[in-house]
Structures are given as structure tokens and as C-alpha cells.
């Protein structure tokens, strides 16, 4: 993917209005993935590339009223859809590029990123930026509510060895970006890789 944000904004902007109706059954999968982050009351978490904010409500439930939930996305129409769905009540929304977050170093306990990694223009650099804002020992969840093979079949394409989400590619990518992968699951019903921020 190119560094041209216009392409990303056009792609997701055109789909924002009906995004949630296209995938109406994903809610429990998001909640289950959020649960695997191990967040506690008062934790500070970023939903990176939050889209319409489907993870914001389970993230808020996990961190409680004293926690901090931030949703960041590059596409205005996606954030507008999150507001229309009332998900802005679960967290603060930021129109920003996750490659240049307006957040302090080590200010978060975790990052949740649904469907994000395949859209990063410079994955190693962009994952380093996510590591910058997370404290050592904090957690990253790279999630998708459908596995790689099932997603490829839905899109009418073949899986390739170059897929950034393939474990042999993702593990060293994370390691070179300040993260240590702790678990990897690529099933028909979900993709979830968890990593810990190295000291």
C-alpha cells in the first residue's frame, strides 16, 4: 500500500455508511479479542485504526470508568459513523494517522488494532510508532474477525507467502519493531496475534 492517505480515505470513506451492516455478527468476536488483552480497571488503551468504533464499547467495559479509551482513524467518514452509532461515548475519537500519533511516549497500556496491519504503508516503522506510545510490558492485539484464508476466499484471491499477517512474516516484523509475539491464531473465524512491548 502506498503512503498516499487519499486512497485509504477514499476506500474506507465510500464504505463507512454501511460498514456495520455488512458485518453485523462481528460484535462477540471483537469482545472476545478485547478480553484477551487482559486489561484492568483504569488501563489506558488505543484502538488504532478504529473505523466505526466496534471495539470501543468492549474496551470501555474492560477498563471501566476510570480507564482511558482512545479511538484513532484516518478516515473522517468512519469516525462520523462511530459517532452516529453512539460509540464516541465509550472513548475519545481522534482523526489522525496511526503512523504519527499525537500521544506521549509510553502513555498507554495496550493497543487494539482490528484489520489494521495489512493497511500500514510502512509496517515496521508504523508498528514502532505503536510501540512508542505503549509502556514496556504493554500489549498489542492485531485482530481480524475472519481468518486469512477465509478472508482471501471472500475477496476472491489466493493467499500469498508475502502476506504480512503470515506468522513467519509477522513474528520477525514485530520483533524488529519493539514487540515480542506471545500468541498467534489464524482460524476461519478470527485472526489474533498478541505481542508484548519490549523494554
C-alpha positions in Angstrom: 0.0 0.0 0.0 1.3 3.4 -0.8 1.8 6.3 1.6 -1.0 8.2 -0.2 -3.6 8.6 2.5 -6.2 9.7 -0.1 -6.5 6.1 -1.3 -7.2 4.8 2.2 -9.7 7.6 2.9 -11.5 7.0 -0.4 -11.7 3.3 0.1 -13.0 3.4 3.6 -14.9 6.6 3.2 -17.0 5.1 0.5 -17.8 2.1 2.7 -18.3 3.8 6.1 -22.1 4.4 6.0 -22.9 0.7 5.6 -19.8 -0.9 7.2 -21.5 -2.2 10.3 -24.5 -3.6 8.4 -22.1 -5.5 6.1 -20.6 -7.3 9.2 -23.4 -7.5 11.7 -22.2 -10.5 13.6 -18.7 -9.4 14.5 -19.5 -7.9 17.9 -18.9 -11.1 20.0 -15.6 -11.7 18.2 -14.4 -8.1 19.0 -15.4 -8.6 22.6 -13.6 -11.9 22.8 -10.4 -10.4 21.3 -10.6 -7.5 23.7 -10.8 -9.9 26.6 -7.5 -11.5 25.6 -5.7 -8.2 26.1 -6.1 -8.7 29.8 -7.0 -5.1 30.5 -7.8 -4.0 34.1 -9.9 -1.3 35.6 -8.1 2.0 34.9 -6.0 0.8 32.0 -5.2 3.1 29.1 -5.9 1.7 25.6 -5.8 2.8 22.0 -8.0 1.4 19.3 -5.7 2.0 16.3 -7.5 2.3 13.0 -10.8 2.2 14.9 -13.0 2.6 11.9 -16.6 2.7 13.1 -15.6 2.0 16.6 -16.8 -1.5 17.0 -14.1 -2.3 19.7 -14.7 0.9 21.7 -17.6 -0.4 23.8 -15.9 -3.7 24.9 -12.7 -1.7 25.5 -14.6 0.7 27.8 -16.2 -2.2 29.6 -12.7 -3.7 30.2 -11.1 -0.6 31.5 -14.1 0.8 33.4 -15.0 4.4 34.1 -11.5 5.3 35.4 -9.7 3.9 32.3 -8.9 5.8 29.1 -10.1 4.7 25.7 -8.9 6.4 22.5 -10.0 5.6 19.0 -7.8 6.8 16.2 -8.6 6.7 12.5 -7.5 8.4 9.3 -10.9 8.4 7.6 -13.4 11.1 8.7 -16.4 9.2 7.4 -15.5 6.2 9.6 -15.3 8.4 12.7 -18.6 10.0 11.8 -20.2 6.6 11.6 -18.8 5.8 15.0 -20.5 8.9 16.4 -23.8 8.1 14.7 -23.6 4.7 16.4 -23.0 6.4 19.8 -19.6 4.8 20.2 -18.0 8.1 20.9 -19.5 7.8 24.4 -17.1 4.8 25.0 -13.9 6.7 24.1 -12.4 9.8 22.7 -12.1 9.8 18.9 -9.1 11.2 17.1 -8.8 11.9 13.4 -5.2 11.1 13.0 -2.7 8.8 11.2 -1.5 5.9 13.4 1.9 6.4 11.9 2.2 9.8 13.7 0.1 9.6 16.9 -0.4 12.8 19.0 0.3 10.8 22.2 3.1 10.9 24.7 5.8 8.1 24.9 4.8 5.1 27.0 1.4 6.7 27.8 -0.7 3.6 27.1 -1.1 0.1 28.5 -2.3 -1.5 25.3 -3.2 -1.1 21.6 -6.0 -2.9 19.9 -5.8 -2.9 16.1 -8.5 -4.6 14.1 -7.8 -5.1 10.4 -5.0 -2.5 10.5 -1.7 -4.2 9.8 -2.4 -5.1 6.2 -3.2 -1.4 5.5 0.0 0.0 7.0 2.2 1.7 4.3 5.4 1.0 6.2 4.6 -1.8 8.7 7.9 -1.9 10.6 8.0 1.9 11.1 4.3 2.1 11.8 4.5 -0.8 14.4 7.4 1.1 16.0 5.2 4.1 16.4 2.6 2.0 18.2 5.4 0.6 20.4 6.5 4.2 21.2 3.2 5.1 22.9 2.9 1.8 24.9 4.7 1.2 28.2 7.2 -1.6 28.4 5.2 -4.8 29.2 2.1 -3.3 27.5 0.2 -5.4 25.0 -0.6 -5.2 21.3 -3.5 -7.1 19.7 -3.6 -7.5 15.9 -7.1 -8.7 15.2 -9.4 -9.5 12.3 -12.9 -11.1 12.7 -12.1 -13.6 10.0 -9.0 -15.7 9.3 -6.6 -15.1 6.5 -7.8 -18.0 4.3 -11.4 -17.2 4.8 -10.9 -13.5 4.0 -8.9 -14.4 0.9 -11.8 -16.7 -0.3 -14.3 -13.9 0.5 -12.3 -11.5 -1.6 -11.7 -14.0 -4.4 -8.0 -14.1 -4.1 -5.3 -16.5 -3.1 -3.1 -16.3 0.0 0.5 -15.4 -0.8 3.7 -16.2 1.1 4.2 -12.4 1.2 1.1 -11.8 3.4 2.3 -9.6 6.3 0.0 -11.5 8.6 1.5 -14.9 7.9 3.3 -16.0 11.1 6.8 -16.4 9.5 6.5 -12.7 8.3 4.7 -11.2 11.3 6.9 -12.6 14.1 10.2 -11.0 12.9 8.3 -7.8 11.8 7.0 -7.4 15.3 10.4 -8.3 16.9 12.1 -5.7 14.8 9.5 -3.1 15.8 9.8 -3.4 19.6 7.3 -6.2 20.2 7.6 -9.8 21.1 4.8 -12.1 19.8 3.3 -14.1 22.6 0.4 -15.9 20.7 -0.8 -16.4 17.2 -4.2 -17.7 16.0 -5.3 -17.8 12.4 -8.6 -19.7 12.2 -11.6 -19.4 9.9 -13.5 -17.3 12.5 -10.7 -14.9 13.5 -7.1 -13.8 13.3 -5.5 -12.7 16.5 -1.8 -12.1 17.2 -0.8 -10.8 20.6 2.5 -9.2 21.4 4.2 -7.6 24.4 6.1 -4.3 24.2 9.8 -5.0 24.9 11.7 -2.9 27.5 
